[in-house]
Amino acid sequence: QVQLVESGGGLVQAGGSLRLSCAASGIMFRIYTMGWYRQAPGKQRELVATITNGGTTNYADSVKGRFTISRDNAKITVYLQMNSLKPEDTAVYYCNALYSWGNYWGQGTQVTVSS
């Protein structure tokens, strides 16, 4: 059974920082591309950042220079370090694991940035 469990969300003031974590189980973590997506109220889910099994990263333009995605294969965990947070970063953040035969989602964690 595949599980992706996010943690680290919360309420923070604009300019602050949060670090999200996503602990995976039930998959061969090291071969998966891992990603973070977010969905704000009334909007579609959008890509935030991804990291391949080789460590190549990709970011949405809106978060470049502020967010950093990383992975620890030994801990079977992917992280999203979020700095200089803005009110427009407010959303539910979802962890994703993607490979040829699998596409899995976590349950999401709420991030709220107050102005």
Disulfide bonds with the S-S distance in Angstrom:
Cys22-Cys95 2.11
